Amino acid sequence: MRQNPSGSYLNWKIPHNRCYVLNLIHTLTRQPTKERSKVTRRPIKDAKNAHAASGNTERNVVKSLRRAMSILEAIAASGRPLSVAELATSTGLARTTIHRIVQTLVSLAYLAQSEVDSRLTIGLRTLPLAASALDTNRMRIEALPHLQALAQRTGMRVNLGVLFDNQVMYLAGVEKPSLPTIYSRFGKMAPVHCCSLGKAILAFLPKKDALRTLAAWPLTRQTPNSITSMDRLLEDLEATRARGYAIDAAEHQPMTFCVAAPIYDISYQPVGAVSISAGSADAVIAEVGAVRHCAELISHRP
């Protein structure tokens, strides 16, 4: 066997039909590069399609998760059982979508559905999640003894709040000693502009951060005393900063007066606030010193 001028190995002594076969194989294996590239690119194209399909699936899963969360949040915020029609109104989702997601959440016990009227409430499966969040929150754990001491000293209800989603979340609290110690405000949200906890935090934030927080939600009127003008609210925050504590003059709830002081982190940025509330403005103002002292103790936690 020797190499012919074309570069392939051919046996010149073999019969003519075998030479033809070998030459045919040689020709096929030397097909133009353009043709070969079509064959090699096809698996790559298929891989891209598979990757795109996988990406679409992930996006659909994320979208479904967001919708499920919006349903849970709408029910939690309502404070009462909701129907599918009411959920459609509050979330903007189609009823068919809500039906599908609700069936899954009910089956997993994240929602509970009444057998009488099919209305929906938050299910028991969420309680271990909430308990874990409360039990592992360092500020809350270290603040509780100081909150209890403040409640005993003042004889008033005491609250601990933080900013969450540009609102105030009640993270802990102690009822006044004359009432049962059952406390159900954990996780409740309040408008930041009309409660003393919110104003105590806002007043000591950098101004741009405070303005960004206030711009997230409308300044809705909760009581006749609520401040709904941005100019007036900014003036109130300036006064709060000057005196070192915030006042809620029945702005959040009728006939309920509160004072609050900020809690700082190690860099002296406000990360929460502590407040007391009572039915008399004079009563809460008289205990401002105790409230500020409690906030300082929590701020200086190790």
N, C-alpha and C positions, 0 to 999 in steps of 0.2 A: 504494500500500500504506500502511495506517495501523495503529497499535497499538490492539488492542481492550482492554477493561477488565481482562482476565485478565493482560495484560502480554505476550502473544505476538503476533507479526506474522502477520496473515491477510489474504488478498486476498478482499474481499467480492464481487468480480465474477467469480470463477472458478466453474466448474460445481460443483453440490452434491457430487458424488462426490469431487472433489479436496479440498473443505473437510472432508469426513469423514476422508480420509486424513491431512490435516494435523493435525486435532484428535486423531486417534488417536496420531500421533507425539508431539504435545504432551503427551498424557495419560501415555504410556509414559515420557517423559523426566522427568515430575514424579511418579514413583512415590514412595511414602512413604520417609522417611529410613531407617526400620528395615529395609525390604527391601533398599535400596541397600547398607546397611552389611554385610549378609550376604555380598554379592558381593565387597566390598572386603576383608573379613576373611579370606576363604578362602585367598588366597595367603599371608597372614601366618601362618595356622595351619599351612599346608604348610611354610613356612619354619621354623617352630618344630619341626615334626616332623623336618625334615631336619637341623636343628641338634642335636636330641636324638639322632638316629641317629648323627651324626658323633661326638658325645660318647661314646656307647656304644662305638663302634668304637675310639676312642682309649683308653678304659678297658680294653677287651679286649686291645689291643696292649700296654699297660703291664703288665697281669696276665700275659700270656704271657712278656714280657721278665723279669719277676720270677721266674717259674717256671724259665725257662732259666738264669738266674743261680744259682738255688738248686741246680739240677742240677750246674752247673759247680763250685760251691763244695763240694758234697757229695763229688764225685769227687776234687777237689784235697785235701780234708781227710782223705780215707781213706788216702792213701798207697799205694793198690793199685788194680788194676782192679776195677770194680764191675759187677754184673749189673743188669738193669732191676728185678728183684725187690728187690734190696738198695737201689736208689735209691728205690723206692716206700716202703720202710720208713724210710729216713733222711730223706726229704723230705716224706712224707705225701701225695704226689701219686698220682693214679690211674695204673695202668700204661699205659692208652691215651694219657693225656696225655703221659707220659714218652716213649713210643714216638714220638709225633708230633714232640715237641721234639727228641729225640735225632736223628731222621733229618735235621732241618734243621741241627743243630750238626755232625753228621758230614759232611754235604755241604759245609759251609763250613770244615771242618778245625779247628773249635774243639774237637771231640772226635774221638778215633780209636777204632774198633771192631775187635776181634779177629775174624779170619775163622774162628778155631778154635772159640771159645766165646762170641763176641758180647759179651764184656765190654768195658767202656768206660774209656778213659783220657783225660787232657787232651791235646788236639791241638797240633800245631806252630804253628797260627795264633796261639796265645796268646803265644808267645815274643817276637815283636816288641813286643807291648804291654808285657810285663814289662820287657824291655830298655829301652824308652823311659822307663818309670817310674823305673828305677834310674839311668839315665844323666842324668836331669834333676832328680833329687833333690839339692838343694843341700847339705843336711846330710851326706848320704852321701859326695858327691864331696869335700867339704872335710875330712871326717873320715878318709878312707882313709889318707893319709900318716901321721897320728898313730896310727891303729890298727896299721899296719905297724911303726912305731917301737916301740910298746908290746909287740907280739909278739916283736920282736927282743930287746928288753931283758929281758923276763920268761921267754921261752922257752915261753910258754903260748898257748892259743887265746884270741882276743879277739873279742868280739861288740859290735855296735852295735844297740840296739833302740829302738823307739818304741811308743807306745800306738796301737792301732788296733782298733776294734770292742770296746773294753774288754778287750783282751788285749795281749800283747806280740808285736810283729812283728819278726823279725830282718831288719834292713835292710842290714847289711854285716857282714863278719867276716874275720879273717885266721887261718889255721891256724897252730899252733905250728911254728917253723922246722924241727923234726926230722921233720915229716910233709910229704907233697906239698901243694902250694898249692891243690889242688882243694877248693873250698868250696861246699857245696850247701844251706846253710840259708837263703838269701835267700827272704823271703816266708813262712817257716815261722812258725807261731803257737805261743805258750806261755801257760799260765795265769798271770795277773798276780800271783796271791797266793803262788806258790811258787818263783818264779825271782828271782834278784838284780836283774835288769834291771827287772822289774815293781815290786819293792819299793822300788828306788831312786827310781823316778818317783813312786809313790804317796805315799811318806813326805814329799815336799816339795810335793805338791799342796795346795791348800786342802782342809780336812777334808771339806767337803760334796762336793767333786768326787771325792775319794778314796772316800768311802762310796758315791757313786752308781756309780762304776766297779766296786767290789767287789760291789755288789748285782746287777750284770748277769749274772753267772755263778756257779754254785755253787762252794763251796770244796772241790773234789774232791781226794781223796788220790792223789797221783802216786807217792809212796814212803812207807815207814813214817815218815819224818821230816817229811812235809808237815804244815803247820799248817792245820787245818780248822775251828778255832774262831775266830769273829770277834773275841772278846775277846782271845784270845792273839795274833791277827794284828795287832790295833791296838796292843797292847803292843810287838810286834816293830817296828812302823813308828815308834813313838815312840822306841825305842832307835836305830833307823836314823837318824832325824832328829837325834838328839843326837850321834851319833858321826860323821855326815856320809857314810856309805856303808852299803850293804846287804850282807847275808850270806845265801847259799843253802847251808845245811848239808846237802847231799845231799837237798834237798826236792823237786827237780824230776826229777832222774835219779839212780839209785842210784850211790853211790861217786863222785859228781862234785860238787865244791865250787866255789863262785863268790863273787866279791865284785864289786860294781858301784857306780859313782858317777854322780850325775845330771848331765845336760847342760842348761844354762839358755838361754832366749832373752834378748832385750834387756831385757825387763821382769822378768827373774829368775824366770820360771816354768819348771818342768821340761818339756822337750820331747822328752827321750830319755835314754838312759843307755849307758854303756860298761862292759863287764865282762871279767874273765879267769876261766878255769876250769882246774881241775887235779884230780888224784886225791887231793890232800892239803889239808886245811883250813889247816894251818900254812903251806904253800907260798903259797897265795893271800893269806892275811892279811899275810904278809911283804911283799907287793908292793902293798899298799893305796895307799901314797903315789904310786906310779907311775900307778896307775889314776886317782886323783883329779886328778893333774897332767894326764893325757891328757884327761879330761873338761873341765878348765878351758880347755885349749887349743882344744878344739872349741867350747866355749861362747863364746869370745872371737873366733870367726871373724868376718871383716868382713861 
